[in-house]
Structures are given as C-alpha cells and as structure tokens.
Amino acid sequence: MSWARVARAQHARPWGFVVVALLLSIGALPLVAQLELDSDFQALLPEHAQSVRDLDEIRARFGGTSTLALAITASEGADVREARDLARALAPRIEGMDALQVASVDWNVADFERFVSAHRHLYADLDDLVAIRDALQERLDWERARANPFFIDLGDEAPPDPEAVIDRIQRDADEARRAMDRFPEGFYQHPERAIVFLFVRTGIRGGESGAIDRLIAAIEREADDVRGTRASASRSAGTSVGWESGTLRIDYGGDLMDVREENEALKEAVQDSTIVTVVLLLASIFVFFMRWRAAPLLLATLIAPTLVTFAAAELVVDYLNASSAFLGSIIVGNGVNSSVMWLGRYFEERRAGRDVPSAIRATHEGTWAGTFAAALAASLAYGSLLVTDYRGFRDFGFIGALGMMLCWVAAYAVLPVLVVITERWRPMVFGESEKRLKGVYGVLFAKLALDRPRAMLVVCAVLSIVSAIGVGLAVAGDPLEYDFRNLQAERGEESRVSQVNAWMGETVEETRTGSALAILAPTRDDVASLRAQLERYGENHPNVIGAVRTIEDLMPRDQDAKRPVIGELRRLLLEVRPYVSEARRRQIDEQLPPERVDPVRVEDLPASVSRPFMERDGTLGRLVFVEHAEGRDTWDGRYMIEWSSAVRSARTEDGARPAVAGVAVVFSDLLQTIFEDGPQAIGASFLATMILLLFTFRRQRERVLALVSMFAGVLWMTGLLAATGARLNFLNMIAFPITFGIGVEYGVNYVKRFLEEKDARGDGVSAVRAALEGAGGAVILCSLTTLIGYISLYTSANRALNSFGLAMSLGEVTCLISSLLALPAVLHLLESRARKGDARGGVE
C-alpha cells in the first residue's frame, strides 16, 4: 500500500471519505434499532445445549413455558371481592389473546372443588371407606341381633352408633372441603393479604421485552375496559410499575417479569456506562492533547465503525445477551486506541514543522504497522472466543473482534480527513514551548522505569511470585461463582417483581408459579415409572428434590378397589337408615353414594387444573413437575446442579432420557459450558498471540520480550483478582483471553516505536527513553480510555458486570505496568549491556 497516495487523496478530497462514512452510518441505523437485548441466561447457551433443546421441545408441545403473574391487590379498607371480580372478568379476555402468544390462564379452581365434591366418595381414602363400611356392617349386625327375640345380651360393648359413623363420613367430607378453603371461591388469594393472582402461561421468552410490553399493554387496556375508566397509572403508560384504578392495583411477577426486570436493569447499565465512558473519554483526551479539537475528532471517528459493528451484530448474532450488551462502551474505550496513536503522532509531526499533507503521510507510515499489529492483537483476543459454542463468549468475540478492526480502519480512513477539514477551517499553530513539549505521562513513566531499572524489575519479580502463589491457592479452592444472586442485578426492596414473586410463593406451590422443573415423558405410560424413580432418589438422597407432582395427583386413587366398597356403603346406609333419627336420615341422603359409580378419567378433570398438563394437541398427563427440596436455596448454584442432575437422572423403561426444562438445568449447563469453553478460548487467544508476534517482529528477542510482558500482566491481574476474593463467572472469565490481546497491544506499540527510534538514533539506550517519552504517553492514554470503558461498568447494579469491570480494569493496569515499566526496564538493561560490550570491543 502506498501511504503517500492515500495521504494525497485524503488531503485533496476529504469530503468524499466523510460522505462514505456518513452513508455507512445512516445505513447501519435501521439494523441497530432492531437489535434487542436478552438477559435470560438461556440466551448465553448455544442452541444445541441440552437444556435449550429440551425447553424448545416442551415449549413447542405446550405453547408456552413462561409465566406472567398478575397480582391484583385491593387497597386497605377495600373489599377483596373487587379484586376477585376483576380477575373473573379479565381471565377469559386474556385467554383470548392468542395473537400475543397466550397459551392459557390459570386463575380459579372452583370447578375442581365442585368436581371433587361430585366424586367425593372416589376421592375418599380407601382405608377410611373400608373402616366406615366395616363399622356400619358391625353396627347393623348388632342392631339386627338385638331385634331377634332369642338375642342374649352377654354384656359385650356395643359397636359404634350409626350416627357416630355418619358423623365420621360428614367430617371426612368437611375436611376435604376445608382443604380448598385456601382458595376462597376458587381464587388464588394470598392467605393474609387482599391479593388475588392470575397466572398467564405464554410462549414469550423473558428476553423478548417488546412482546412482554405489548402483552401487558393489552391486559391493561382490558382492565380499563372492565372498570369502565382509564387507569390513573399504568406500566404501559410509563407512569408506574403497575396498573392502578380506584381501589385496585395490578402488579406483575413470574419468571417472565424476572428476566424483564433484569433486561431493564441491564439496559440502564448500558446507557449509564456509555454516558460515563464518553464524558471521561472527552476529559482524558483533552488533558493529554491540550487541544479542544482532539476529543470531537476522535469521537466522530468512532461513530461509523461502532454503528456498522452493531448493525452486523443484528444480522449475525440476532440479539445482545448479558455478556455482549455493554460492548458499546468497550468498543468506544478500546477501539479509540488506534486513533489516539495516530493523532498523537500527527501532533508530533505538526509540532516538528511539517505541513498537513506531509504530516499525514509521515503519521501513516510511522504508525500503521504498530497500530495494525496492536489492533489485530486485540481483535484476535476477542476473536479467540469464536472457537467456543457458548454464546456468552462467541457473540462477545464476534462483536469485539469486528469492532476493533473497523475502528483501526476508521483511524486511517476517517480521522485523517476530519483532521484535514479542521485544519482548513482553523489551522493548528504551535508555539516554541509546544514544539519542545513532551508528554507528561511518558516522561513520568520513563523516570519510574529507567532511573532505577533493576529496582523496578525486583518489584515486578516479587509481584509475580506473590501472584503465582495467590492464583494457586484460588484454583485449589474452586474459583467458580455459585451464588446465583451475584450474576444478576441488585434489586432493592422497592422491586415490585421480587415482592410479587415472594407473595406467590406464600400462596401456591411451585408447579403453579412455573418455578418447578418439568419433565416431558415420551408417553403417559412412562409417567408412573419416572415418578417412582424420582421418589426413590429422594428417599436415598434426602434434601435434593422436593414434591414430585403429576396429573395423577388430581385423580382419585385406587378407584377399582373403592368402587365395590362404595357400592356396599350405599347398601348399608340404606339399611341403617330406619335405625336413625330424621336429622341423620337427611345426612344419609346428602352423603349417600350414587347408585352407579363410574371411574373418573383424566379427560374428565376440569380444565382449570388439567390445563398445565395439556399439550397443544390435547394430549394430557405427560408432564412431571419436580419441586425443589424444602429448606434448600435455589440461588445456590451447587444445589441447582445437584437438583437438576437428580431430575435428569430419570430414564424411561427403554432407557430414553426425557426432556427436562427449568432454570436449574439452564444454570447447570451454563457452568458446564464455561468449564469446557473457557480453557478453549484462553488457548486460542494465546495461540493467536504467538502467531501474531511471529509475524510482527523479525527478531526473536522482541517476540520474547513482548510475550513475557503479556504473561506478566495476565499473571498480576489474576493474582489481584485472587486477592480481592473475586470468583469466576460466565462474564469475567472473558477477561483472560482478552487480556492476552491487551498485554500484547501495548507491548507491540512500545517495541515498534523503540525499534524506529533505535534505527534513527543508532543508540539503543537513548531509544528506550525516547520511545517511552514519545509513544508512551499515547499508549498510556490508550490504556486510560480503555480503562474508562471498563470502570464505567461500575455504574451498573448488575453484579456480573461489576465483576467483569473489576477484572478488566485490573488487567488494564497490570498490562500497562508490564508494558511501560517492566518492559522498558528490561530493554534498558539489555541495551546498556550491549553498549558496554560494544565499547569493550572497540577498546580491544
């Protein structure tokens, strides 16, 4: 490439380059606008992950596995029946929202109560039925014996009075009814609060924020219509976290809103970090260049590559996940490095007295190799994540790798023409003091590294030894993060979603809230076997799994054994009827079994209770729900692995593994994928770095020095992380392969400048200092801008982002120290020894 020709074209036709960049930016905007954010942990996994495939299978069979819970609350002093009336009116309207992916609405079990009452004899306990039958038969035999004129009273105790037996039948019926008292009028009502719940099953995923918002907006419109007035506040209007009308309020919960709230927190974090990055970037750029034009020039250069990068992300990765969501601030902070190096050198050339065309040409020729190698190193570090299947790594790698290279292209295609335009508008003029100006950062680092190079290297060696010990101890103690809470946003007490979910747990079991693990049996015949296996597992491994629920729990048991007993009870009650009072006769008439007792079939169950077990094609009863063990923490990753492993151990009679869906299995797969893919990404990054160094430098010495510098930075970062007690998670593990690129990037920029100065001066010792004072300041600014991007993540309430920001911030600092303190100190000692050797050779 002829940089002279490029420089002439940029100076002669700057607006042509600007128009191309502008057209690319405008063309990218529609795609960027379509790019959505999905913070669901499932979005981090590859499509072929077992938990993802199982969830897709179950979702396809049932039309929806996500739950949106509506908590309708009557204000203090209001009648809870108002909440029930709203629930009664809303339920059928919501169930008709097929276009919004509503699969079903679970809101009332009164029809099941009536169903159980109608079949109460079959729902009675078999032992109770037998005991009542035997007691009736014994009493009837005794009464008949007494009526016999030849009866001889031997003083034996009389069997229970028929009326006492009838009372027992009545008590059993009353007890069954009392079991349903926790559902007043069949509603899912909180036991202490005036809150009524509706559970909407939907095919919407937690990451589909737009679909969730449209569903909530439709629900709130229907609520307005039911009330006959517009709500004073509503979520869809953005005025409140819930819907409010008069004495009623609707708040939202369930797993769908849990992920939605996480999405909102992540979006807010992305916005905040981007703003903080831009503001701090402007300040640091101005302090370094001491020219107002520098900051807008650099930021304007980044517009096109950043937009094109995220437009490509929309086409290739489809959506941003919890790992890749904040890459905007990182691309700005890290991608600006090439432009900083270019502009820093351009200012040097202009201070040296060159005119604009020759300064651009000299800057191109003097910086392109170093900045290209550095940008390529960073891009390869990001790109190394592409060797994994884990989307948390892979998507991050694609966006980061593309962004770094496009930012380098912009530094040499867009920044020079912007400089030309501003120079024509207002040429830069440098005074004599400015011409002699050296970067304060470079001078400071040169003093620290070169005044006492041996002392500096001793400090670095001690730091390396301490870091190695700390890393060894951390690895031995299992460094992975297992606390699920530390991977999500911190939610204050004001989080209404968390509050609604807590109230749900106090009202209904996990099977209804959607938080249990679900197993899809291949056939109905497999259900009993799977349940038996799981219950045996629970007996042999206490505190691992909780209740195992199937549709059979809704059915009367032992029907074949009960039906003849119920027939005998009817006969005996009719026979004992003449021996009791009129009031008891009425009771007998009320509790008398029907003349014909048909068995209850699964298909006879009311839809209100069978719907969770019903597939789209009408098939019933193939689902098995497994709740977590009482007293175990579902935020504990170790328990979630234990729980999901237990459920996944179940097999059908022919040895097939049924599909299992739930948060626990997703989290389990997440950890397993990190275990497998993390080392692959680190190995790929290291290999790419070695190959890059092989082609970047001609001499083995420079390759080794850059490599050792990189290793030192990574080791120190890891040691500091161990010292802070940080644990590895799905996000901060990305820091390791990326830090390889950072460590090489800064070392390559410095060594390239050193070689250039040495060629120009003929003296390696002075070249070490000149390179550090000249390019060191720009490298430090590059590190500072990148560091700003990572530090900005601390504005987030998301703990995973915080941990990533910590890891990368430490990596930036340690790689900067290794590249601009340790590496120059080593070079200084090597060049000083070489000079002495040359001097001795000359004397001889």
Secondary structure, DSSP 8 states (H G I E B T S, - for coil): --HHHHHHHHHH-HHHHHHHHHHHHHHHHHHHHH-EEE--GGGGS-TTSHHHHHHHHHHHHHS--EEEEEEEEE-TTS-HHHHHHHHHHHHHHHHT-GGGTEEEEE-B-HHHHHHHHHTHHHHS-HHHHHHHHHHHHHHHHHHHHHHSTT-----------HHHHHHHHHHHHHHHHHHTTTSGGGBEE-SSSSEEEEEEEES--TT-HHHHHHHHHHHHHHHHHHHTS--SB-TTTTS-SSEEETTEEEEEESHHHHHHHHHHHHHHHHHHHHHHHHHHHHHHHHHHH--TTHHHHHHHHHHHHHHHHHHHHHHHT-EEETTTTTHHHHHHHHHHHHHHHHHHHHHHHHHTT--HHHHHHHHHHHHHHHHHHHHHHHHHHHHGGGGSS-HHHHHHHHHHHHHHHHHHHHHHHTHHHHHHHHHHHS-----HHHHT---HHHHHHHHHHHSSHHHHHHHHHHHHHHHHHHHHHHHHT--B--BGGGGSB---TT-HHHHHHHHHHHHS-HHHHT-SEEEE-SSTHHHHHHHHHHHHHHHHSTTSEEEEE-GGGGS-SSHHHHHHHHHHHHHHHHHHGGGS-HHHHHHHHHH---SS-----GGGS-HHHHGGGB-TTS-BS-EEEEEE-TT--TTBHHHHHHHHHHHHT---TTS---EEESHHHHHHHHHHHHHHHHHHHHHHHHHHHHHHHHHH-SSHHHHHHHHHHHHHHHHHHHHHHHHHT--B-TTGGGHHHHHHHHHHHHHHHHHHHHHHHHHHHS-HHHHHHHHHHHHHHHHHHHHHHHHHHHHGGGG-SBHHHHHHHHHHHHHHHHHHHIIIIIHHHHHHHHHHHHHHHHHHHHH-
